Every structure is written in structure tokens, then in C-alpha cells.
């Protein structure tokens, strides 16, 4: 294995070695870099000598992910290597977003759908995280006050406002989704927000009152063909995305056929009316049923007796990260929070992420190889903080058995989370900082954390691994 320290004069040589091992620049489509990794889109992955790249001086790990060959160098070094790489290959500066678009060009339809869902929900996550953290904080304060641990005036303005702010993102979640979806689908973002507003219109019955009051009013549609319940779409996710996709399609078609002189007036008017009518009469009812079926199915799996559901989900979660399916899990998290007040999926996902860190930590502790050790410890820390790609692709999948150990750790942590009914008040934060979304049940979260980390760590040590592969 190569040295981890890279002399300044070696950057060009390193870049040239990478070019040689990817099948020359003829096999390169595009290149970019992030804070720590060189990211390459390759024409034929079969021509890449991954093992040889791993042995190049300064390389701390190599893995394929998101349609890219990612070479880990570390902060500072990657910039120098990329500069030489770009000069040698004639590559211009490309942003990570542009690189992702190039990388996904050859994805199958299923992967493109999953990626699209990720593009819709990832920008919304900071708002959901903020709301979830505030919700967890208010619940922990309530618990402490009600049990006499704190003497706080919960009628004070700071607390009243904190409680009010905490659920704002969830109450108006469809508007955030509508705005984000329109950007992804190439529509007008403000029209996307308007479609979501229609679905939350106060003339519609609040969806959260249906359970206690029943449906109060139906409306005949399509010239009396059938009736629909006049119920709003609070707490729903998928119907908004589908509605805005249709809106964007209609809007873009109209822009092409409506004369420019009246386009500003005709296109928004026709787009909103047609999309709104289709949404309330067809798209909404159909996809509410499908979404409810999905959430009910997931919840039934999570609540299987003896924690079996959590065991299975925790065990296979990392595999779905490898395949990219995990981008769609935001739908489950947000849907569960809207329907149940908590997401029971996120704690299991957090257990799986923590377990990846535990397995990688075991490799770092036991290995005698300095290069593997230098990669394993930062990757383990990253996974424990909730970012698992370096651990999964840099260590665990590379040696297989650590990945199996991590899967067993995730299964054990998921088992415990399912048994105790652990739920998170928000999404987007896993690992050690995930406790901030579990302030209503911090002890159970810490126990789940310890189980996932410990089982993965010791199972990996027990299974062993072959570093010659």
C-alpha cells in the first residue's frame, strides 16, 4: 500500500497514475471534487483498476457510489490533485451538481425516480430538522416540568413561541414540497407552491379532524360522475409531488404553444385550474390511498411482535444505501411524523448507520496496516456522526465481513428500537446527534446506540476479514 503523506511535487504523478488506472482519459466523462474526494464519472467501470488506485500514494480509499468513482484524499490534498488531474485530462471546472447530472444520465428509470425523490426532499430537510429539534426540546421541557425536575413558566413568551415554531414546517409541509418539486421538475416554483396551497385551502376540511368528526362534505365532480370528500391534504407527501409534476408538464407544454404576447396571462391561469381540478378529483384521492397503504405497511412491519420488523429493517438498511434506494425514505419519515407524530423509521436507520461505524472502528483497532487504519478511524467517526459512505464503501464493503458485522449490529439496534417503540420527532439527523430528535426518550436512544455499535464492533472482530482482497 502507498504512503498517506503526499509531497507537493508528487501531485502531478499521482494524477497521472489515476488517469492510467481508470483506463486513460478516453474512459473519463467528467470530473469534479468535494472537500475530501476526487469524483469521476467513468464510461466503463470495467476498465478501472480499483485495487491499483487504492495503492497510489495519498489515496485513503476508493469506492463507486451514485454513478461516480470516488477517490478519497482528504482536505487540501484533493484540491492539489484535482488541479493536476484537470490539466492532464483537459477537464474544465465542473460543479458537483453538474457531475451528478452526468453520472445519472445512464441510470435506469427506477434509479432516476429514486434520485428525483431525493432531489425533492433533501433541500427541505433543514426545515424539518429545525422543527424536529424544537419539538424534541419542547417535549423534554414538558417532561421535566410535569415531573418536577424543572420549574419553568410554560406560559412565558419564549416557550409559547418555541412550541408554535416547532410544528410550523409540518403544518405547511405540502407548500415546501410543492415549491421544491417544481424546481426539480422544471416548473415555476411559485405555481408549485400555489398548487400546494390549494390542497391546504381552508374551504377544505382539515384532514386531521376526519378521524374525530368524519367527512363533513362531499362534492360532485366531472359532471356528476362521482363525488369526492372535500378534505385537505395536511400530512400528505406523495400527492403533492405527483400534482406538481403534472403542473410542470402542463406549464412547459403551454409555454411552447401559447403566443408570447399572452403567455404571461394564459399559461399560469390554465395551468393552475387544470392541475388543481385534476389534483382534487383524481390525483389526490388515488395517491392518498397509495400513500396511506405504504405508511400502514411500513408501520405494521416496524410493529411486528418481538421487534422482528426492526431487526429486518436494521439489517438490510445499509444494503439499500448501497443501491441508492435510501433517497426515498424521507417520504416515510415525513409521512409518519404527519400521521403519528413521530417517525419510527429514523431510529432504526440511525442504528444501521451507527453499526457501520462500529464495524469500521473494529477494523481500525485490529488492523496492522497503517493506511487502512488511517482510513478506518475517520470513516468510523463519520458514520457515528451519521455519514456512512466512507465507512461502507471505503472499508466495510471492501472486506465484506465487516459489512456483515455492521448489518448484524444494525439489526440488533433496530430490534431494540422496535421493541421499545422508539420514535423521532424529526428527520435528517442520525448517529450521535440523532439524540436531539429523541429528547423525549434519550435513555432508550443511548441504549440503542450502544447495542448497535457494540454488536457491530465485536461481531466484526469475531468474523475477521481478509485484507489481501
C-alpha positions as CSV (number, residue, x, y, z in Angstrom):
1,X,0.0,0.0,0.0
2,X,1.2,3.5,-0.7
3,X,2.1,6.3,1.7
4,X,-0.5,8.6,3.1
5,X,1.7,11.7,3.1
6,X,1.9,13.4,-0.3
7,X,4.8,15.5,-1.2
8,X,3.9,18.7,-3.1
9,X,6.0,17.6,-6.1
10,X,4.1,14.3,-6.4
11,X,0.6,15.7,-7.2
12,X,1.1,15.5,-10.9
13,X,2.5,12.0,-10.7
14,X,-0.5,10.9,-8.6
15,X,-2.9,12.4,-11.0
16,X,-1.2,10.7,-13.9
17,X,-1.3,7.3,-12.1
18,X,-5.1,7.7,-11.5
19,X,-5.5,8.5,-15.2
20,X,-3.6,5.4,-16.1
21,X,-5.6,3.2,-13.8
22,X,-9.0,4.4,-14.9
23,X,-8.3,3.3,-18.5
24,X,-6.7,6.6,-19.6
25,X,-8.6,9.9,-20.2
26,X,-10.5,8.3,-23.0
27,X,-12.5,6.4,-20.4
28,X,-13.3,9.6,-18.5
29,X,-16.6,11.5,-19.0
30,X,-16.3,14.2,-16.3
31,X,-14.5,15.1,-13.1
32,X,-15.0,17.3,-10.0
33,X,-14.1,17.2,-6.4
34,X,-15.6,17.9,-3.0
35,X,-13.9,18.7,0.3
36,X,-12.2,15.3,0.6
37,X,-12.8,13.3,-2.6
38,X,-12.0,13.3,-6.3
39,X,-15.2,12.4,-8.1
40,X,-15.1,10.9,-11.6
41,X,-17.8,9.8,-14.0
42,X,-16.4,6.9,-16.0
43,X,-17.6,5.4,-19.3
44,X,-16.7,1.8,-18.5
45,X,-16.2,0.8,-14.8
46,X,-14.8,-2.5,-16.0
47,X,-11.7,-0.7,-17.2
48,X,-10.9,0.8,-13.8
49,X,-8.2,-0.9,-11.7
50,X,-9.7,-0.1,-8.3
51,X,-7.0,-2.0,-6.4
52,X,-4.2,-0.2,-8.1
53,X,-5.8,3.2,-7.4
54,X,-6.0,2.2,-3.7
55,X,-2.3,1.7,-3.6
56,X,-1.4,5.1,-5.1
57,X,0.4,7.4,-2.6
58,X,-2.0,9.6,-0.8
59,X,-5.2,7.7,-1.6
60,X,-7.2,6.8,1.5
61,X,-10.0,4.9,-0.1
62,X,-11.8,4.2,-3.4
63,X,-15.4,3.3,-4.0
64,X,-18.2,3.6,-6.6
65,X,-21.3,5.5,-5.5
66,X,-24.0,7.5,-7.2
67,X,-22.6,6.6,-10.6
68,X,-19.2,8.0,-9.7
69,X,-15.8,6.7,-8.9
70,X,-14.8,8.5,-5.7
71,X,-11.2,8.6,-4.6
72,X,-10.6,9.8,-1.0
73,X,-7.6,12.1,-0.5
74,X,-8.6,14.3,2.4
75,X,-9.0,18.1,2.8
76,X,-6.4,20.2,1.0
77,X,-4.8,17.3,-0.9
78,X,-7.7,16.7,-3.1
79,X,-7.6,20.2,-4.4
80,X,-4.0,19.9,-5.5
81,X,-4.6,16.5,-7.1
82,X,-7.6,17.8,-9.0
83,X,-5.7,20.8,-10.3
84,X,-3.1,18.5,-11.9
85,X,-5.8,16.0,-13.0
86,X,-7.7,18.7,-14.8
87,X,-4.7,19.9,-16.6
88,X,-3.6,16.4,-17.7
89,X,-7.1,15.5,-18.9
90,X,-8.2,18.9,-20.2
91,X,-11.2,18.8,-18.0
92,X,-12.8,22.1,-17.2
93,X,-14.2,23.1,-13.8
94,X,-17.4,21.1,-13.2
95,X,-19.7,21.6,-10.2
96,X,-20.8,18.6,-8.1
97,X,-24.4,19.1,-9.2
98,X,-23.4,19.1,-12.9
99,X,-21.3,15.9,-12.2
100,X,-24.4,14.3,-10.6
101,X,-26.5,15.0,-13.7
102,X,-23.8,13.5,-15.9
103,X,-23.5,10.4,-13.6
104,X,-27.2,9.8,-13.5
105,X,-27.7,10.0,-17.3
106,X,-27.4,6.3,-17.8
107,X,-29.4,5.3,-14.7
108,X,-32.4,3.1,-15.2
109,X,-35.9,4.5,-14.7
110,X,-36.2,3.2,-11.1
111,X,-32.9,4.8,-10.0
112,X,-34.0,8.1,-11.7
113,X,-37.3,8.1,-9.8
114,X,-35.4,7.5,-6.5
115,X,-32.9,10.2,-7.3
116,X,-35.7,12.6,-8.2
117,X,-37.4,12.0,-4.9
118,X,-34.1,12.7,-3.1
119,X,-33.7,15.9,-5.1
120,X,-37.2,17.0,-3.9
121,X,-36.8,16.2,-0.2
122,X,-33.1,16.9,0.5
123,X,-33.5,20.7,0.3
124,X,-36.4,20.6,2.7
125,X,-34.6,18.6,5.4
126,X,-33.0,21.6,7.2
127,X,-36.6,23.0,7.8
128,X,-37.7,19.6,9.1
129,X,-34.6,19.2,11.2
130,X,-35.1,22.6,12.8
131,X,-38.8,21.8,13.6
132,X,-37.9,18.3,14.9
133,X,-35.2,19.6,17.2
134,X,-37.6,22.3,18.6
135,X,-40.3,19.7,19.0
136,X,-38.0,17.4,20.9
137,X,-36.9,20.3,23.1
138,X,-40.4,21.3,24.0
139,X,-41.3,17.7,24.8
140,X,-38.3,17.3,27.0
141,X,-39.1,20.6,28.8
142,X,-42.7,19.4,29.3
143,X,-41.5,16.1,30.7
144,X,-39.1,17.8,33.2
145,X,-41.8,20.4,34.3
146,X,-44.5,17.8,34.7
147,X,-42.3,15.6,36.8
148,X,-40.9,18.4,38.9
149,X,-37.4,18.3,37.6
150,X,-37.6,21.9,36.4
151,X,-39.5,25.0,37.5
152,X,-40.2,26.8,34.2
153,X,-43.1,29.1,33.4
154,X,-44.5,27.4,30.2
155,X,-46.8,30.4,29.6
156,X,-43.7,32.6,29.0
157,X,-43.4,34.0,25.5
158,X,-40.2,32.2,24.7
159,X,-41.8,28.8,25.4
160,X,-45.1,29.6,23.7
161,X,-43.3,30.8,20.6
162,X,-40.9,27.8,20.7
163,X,-43.9,25.4,20.7
164,X,-45.6,27.3,17.9
165,X,-42.4,27.4,15.8
166,X,-41.7,23.7,16.3
167,X,-44.6,22.4,14.1
168,X,-44.8,25.2,11.5
169,X,-42.8,23.2,8.9
170,X,-45.0,20.2,9.4
171,X,-48.3,22.2,9.2
172,X,-47.2,23.8,5.9
173,X,-45.1,20.9,4.6
174,X,-47.1,20.5,1.4
175,X,-46.1,24.0,0.4
176,X,-42.4,23.3,1.0
177,X,-42.8,20.1,-1.1
178,X,-44.7,21.9,-3.8
179,X,-42.0,24.6,-4.1
180,X,-39.1,22.1,-4.1
181,X,-40.9,19.7,-6.6
182,X,-41.5,22.5,-9.1
183,X,-37.8,23.3,-9.2
184,X,-36.9,19.6,-9.7
185,X,-39.5,19.2,-12.5
186,X,-38.6,22.4,-14.3
187,X,-41.8,24.3,-13.4
188,X,-42.5,27.7,-11.8
189,X,-41.7,27.2,-8.1
190,X,-44.4,29.7,-7.1
191,X,-47.0,27.9,-9.1
192,X,-45.9,24.8,-7.4
193,X,-46.5,26.4,-4.0
194,X,-49.9,27.6,-5.2
195,X,-50.9,24.0,-6.1
196,X,-49.9,23.0,-2.5
197,X,-51.9,25.9,-1.1
198,X,-55.0,24.8,-3.0
199,X,-54.6,21.4,-1.4
200,X,-54.5,23.1,2.1
201,X,-57.2,25.6,1.4
202,X,-59.3,26.4,4.5
203,X,-62.5,25.7,2.5
204,X,-61.5,22.1,2.6
205,X,-61.9,20.2,5.9
206,X,-58.7,19.8,7.8
207,X,-57.5,16.3,7.3
208,X,-56.6,15.9,11.0
209,X,-60.2,16.3,12.0
210,X,-61.6,13.5,9.9
211,X,-60.8,10.8,12.5
212,X,-62.9,12.5,15.1
213,X,-65.5,14.3,13.0
214,X,-65.8,12.1,9.9
215,X,-66.0,13.6,6.4
216,X,-68.4,16.7,6.7
217,X,-68.9,17.4,3.0
218,X,-68.7,15.7,-0.4
219,X,-68.5,17.4,-3.8
220,X,-69.9,16.1,-7.1
221,X,-67.2,16.3,-9.9
222,X,-66.8,15.5,-13.6
223,X,-70.4,16.5,-14.4
224,X,-71.9,14.3,-11.7
225,X,-69.9,11.2,-12.5
226,X,-68.8,10.7,-8.8
227,X,-68.3,12.5,-5.6
228,X,-65.1,13.3,-3.7
229,X,-64.6,14.2,0.0
230,X,-63.8,17.8,0.5
231,X,-60.8,17.1,2.7
232,X,-57.5,18.9,2.6
233,X,-54.1,17.2,2.4
234,X,-52.4,18.0,5.7
235,X,-49.8,15.4,6.4
236,X,-49.5,14.1,2.9
237,X,-46.4,13.9,0.7
238,X,-46.7,11.8,-2.4
239,X,-49.9,13.5,-3.8
240,X,-48.2,16.9,-3.7
241,X,-45.2,15.6,-5.7
242,X,-47.4,14.0,-8.3
243,X,-49.6,17.1,-8.6
244,X,-46.6,19.4,-9.2
245,X,-45.1,17.0,-11.7
246,X,-48.4,17.3,-13.7
247,X,-48.4,21.0,-13.2
248,X,-44.8,21.4,-14.5
249,X,-45.7,19.2,-17.5
250,X,-48.7,21.3,-18.4
251,X,-46.9,24.6,-17.8
252,X,-44.0,23.7,-20.1
253,X,-46.3,22.4,-22.8
254,X,-48.3,25.7,-22.7
255,X,-45.1,27.8,-22.9
256,X,-44.4,26.2,-26.2
257,X,-47.8,26.7,-27.8
258,X,-49.2,29.9,-26.3
259,X,-48.2,33.1,-28.1
260,X,-45.6,35.0,-26.2
261,X,-47.8,38.1,-26.0
262,X,-50.4,36.4,-23.9
263,X,-48.3,33.7,-22.3
264,X,-47.9,35.5,-19.0
265,X,-51.7,35.5,-18.5
266,X,-52.9,32.3,-20.2
267,X,-50.3,29.8,-19.1
268,X,-50.5,30.3,-15.3
269,X,-54.3,30.5,-15.4
270,X,-54.8,27.4,-17.4
271,X,-52.0,25.5,-15.6
272,X,-53.4,26.2,-12.1
273,X,-57.0,25.4,-13.0
274,X,-56.4,22.2,-14.8
275,X,-53.8,21.0,-12.3
276,X,-56.0,22.0,-9.4
277,X,-59.1,20.2,-10.7
278,X,-57.1,17.1,-11.6
279,X,-55.5,17.1,-8.2
280,X,-58.6,17.4,-6.1
281,X,-60.7,15.0,-8.2
282,X,-58.2,12.3,-9.4
283,X,-54.6,12.6,-8.3
284,X,-55.2,13.4,-4.7
285,X,-57.7,10.6,-3.8
286,X,-55.7,8.0,-5.7
287,X,-52.3,8.8,-4.2
288,X,-53.6,9.4,-0.7
289,X,-54.8,5.8,-0.8
290,X,-51.5,4.6,-2.1
291,X,-49.5,6.7,0.4
292,X,-51.6,5.6,3.3
293,X,-51.2,2.0,2.2
294,X,-47.4,2.4,2.1
295,X,-47.2,4.1,5.6
296,X,-49.6,1.5,7.1
297,X,-47.5,-1.3,5.6
298,X,-44.2,0.2,7.0
299,X,-45.8,0.7,10.4
300,X,-47.1,-2.9,10.5
301,X,-43.6,-4.1,9.7
302,X,-42.0,-1.9,12.4
303,X,-44.6,-3.1,14.9
304,X,-44.2,-6.9,14.2
305,X,-44.0,-8.8,17.5
306,X,-40.7,-9.2,19.4
307,X,-39.0,-6.4,17.4
308,X,-38.8,-8.7,14.3
309,X,-39.6,-5.8,11.9
310,X,-36.9,-3.5,13.4
311,X,-34.4,-6.4,13.2
312,X,-35.1,-6.9,9.5
313,X,-35.1,-3.2,8.6
314,X,-32.0,-2.5,10.6
315,X,-30.2,-5.5,9.0
316,X,-30.9,-4.5,5.4
317,X,-30.9,-0.7,5.7
318,X,-27.2,-0.4,4.7
319,X,-27.8,-2.5,1.6
320,X,-30.4,0.0,0.4
321,X,-27.9,2.8,0.9
322,X,-25.5,0.9,-1.4
323,X,-28.3,0.6,-4.1
324,X,-29.4,4.2,-3.6
325,X,-32.9,3.3,-2.5
326,X,-32.5,5.2,0.8
327,X,-33.2,8.5,-1.0
328,X,-36.9,7.7,-0.9
329,X,-37.0,7.2,2.9
330,X,-37.8,10.9,3.5
331,X,-41.3,10.1,2.3
332,X,-41.6,7.5,5.1
333,X,-40.2,9.8,7.7
334,X,-42.3,12.8,6.9
335,X,-45.4,10.8,6.3
336,X,-45.0,9.0,9.7
337,X,-44.4,12.3,11.5
338,X,-47.5,13.8,10.0
339,X,-49.7,10.8,10.8
340,X,-48.3,9.5,14.1
341,X,-46.3,12.5,15.5
342,X,-43.0,10.5,15.3
343,X,-41.0,8.7,12.7
344,X,-40.3,5.1,13.8
345,X,-38.2,4.5,10.8
346,X,-35.4,7.0,11.5
347,X,-34.2,5.4,14.8
348,X,-33.8,2.1,13.0
349,X,-31.9,3.9,10.2
350,X,-29.8,5.6,12.9
351,X,-29.0,2.2,14.4
352,X,-27.8,0.9,11.0
353,X,-25.6,4.0,10.5
354,X,-24.0,3.7,13.9
355,X,-23.4,0.0,13.3
356,X,-21.4,0.8,10.2
357,X,-19.2,3.0,12.4
358,X,-18.8,0.2,14.9
359,X,-17.7,-2.3,12.3
360,X,-15.2,0.2,10.7
361,X,-13.9,1.0,14.2
362,X,-13.2,-2.7,14.7
363,X,-11.2,-2.8,11.5
364,X,-9.2,0.3,12.6
365,X,-8.5,-1.1,16.0
366,X,-7.3,-4.5,14.8
367,X,-5.6,-3.9,11.5
368,X,-1.8,-3.5,11.4
369,X,-1.9,-1.8,8.0
370,X,-1.3,1.9,8.6
371,X,-3.1,3.0,5.5
372,X,-6.3,1.1,6.4
373,X,-6.0,2.3,9.9
374,X,-5.8,6.0,8.8
375,X,-8.9,5.5,6.7
376,X,-10.9,3.4,9.1
377,X,-10.8,5.8,12.1
378,X,-12.1,8.9,10.3
379,X,-14.7,6.8,8.4
380,X,-15.9,5.3,11.7
381,X,-16.3,8.7,13.3
382,X,-18.1,9.9,10.2
383,X,-20.6,7.0,10.4
384,X,-21.2,7.6,14.1
385,X,-22.0,11.2,13.2
386,X,-24.5,9.9,10.6
387,X,-22.5,10.0,7.3
388,X,-21.8,6.3,6.3
389,X,-20.5,6.4,2.7
390,X,-16.8,6.4,3.7
391,X,-17.3,3.5,6.1
392,X,-19.5,1.5,3.8
393,X,-17.6,1.9,0.6
394,X,-14.1,2.6,1.9
395,X,-13.9,-0.3,4.4
396,X,-16.9,-2.5,5.1
397,X,-18.0,-3.5,1.6
398,X,-14.3,-3.7,0.6
399,X,-13.7,-6.6,3.0
400,X,-17.4,-7.9,3.1
401,X,-17.3,-9.4,6.6
402,X,-17.2,-6.0,8.3
403,X,-20.3,-5.1,6.3
404,X,-22.0,-8.3,7.6
405,X,-21.0,-7.4,11.1
406,X,-22.5,-3.9,10.6
407,X,-25.7,-5.4,9.3
408,X,-26.0,-7.6,12.4
409,X,-25.3,-4.5,14.6
410,X,-28.0,-2.5,12.8
411,X,-30.4,-5.4,13.1
412,X,-29.7,-5.6,16.9
413,X,-30.2,-1.9,17.4
414,X,-33.3,-1.9,15.2
415,X,-34.7,-4.8,17.3
416,X,-34.3,-2.8,20.5
417,X,-35.8,0.4,18.9
418,X,-38.8,-1.5,17.7
419,X,-39.4,-3.3,21.0
420,X,-39.4,0.0,23.0
421,X,-41.3,1.9,20.3
422,X,-38.6,4.5,19.8
423,X,-39.7,7.4,17.6
424,X,-38.0,10.6,16.4
425,X,-39.6,14.0,16.3
426,X,-37.9,14.9,13.0
427,X,-35.7,13.5,10.2
428,X,-32.3,14.2,8.6
429,X,-30.2,13.6,11.7
430,X,-28.8,10.2,12.7
431,X,-25.8,9.0,14.7
432,X,-24.8,10.6,17.9
433,X,-26.6,13.8,17.1
434,X,-29.8,11.9,16.5
435,X,-30.4,12.0,20.2
436,X,-31.5,15.6,19.7
437,X,-34.6,14.2,17.9
438,X,-35.2,11.8,20.8
439,X,-35.1,14.1,23.8
440,X,-38.4,12.6,24.9
441,X,-36.7,9.2,25.2
442,X,-32.9,9.8,25.4
443,X,-32.0,6.8,27.5
444,X,-33.6,4.4,25.0
445,X,-31.7,6.1,22.2
446,X,-28.4,5.8,24.0
447,X,-29.1,2.1,24.7
448,X,-30.0,1.5,21.1
449,X,-26.8,3.4,20.1
450,X,-24.7,1.2,22.4
451,X,-26.3,-2.0,21.2
452,X,-25.8,-1.2,17.5
453,X,-22.2,0.0,18.0
454,X,-21.2,-2.8,20.3
455,X,-22.7,-5.7,18.4
456,X,-21.2,-4.5,15.1
457,X,-17.8,-3.9,16.7
458,X,-17.5,-7.3,18.4
459,X,-19.2,-9.3,15.6
460,X,-16.7,-7.8,13.1
461,X,-13.8,-8.8,15.3
462,X,-15.2,-12.3,15.7
463,X,-15.8,-12.7,11.9
464,X,-12.5,-11.3,10.9
465,X,-11.6,-10.1,7.4
466,X,-9.0,-10.7,4.7
467,X,-7.0,-7.6,3.9
468,X,-5.4,-9.2,0.9
469,X,-8.6,-8.7,-1.1
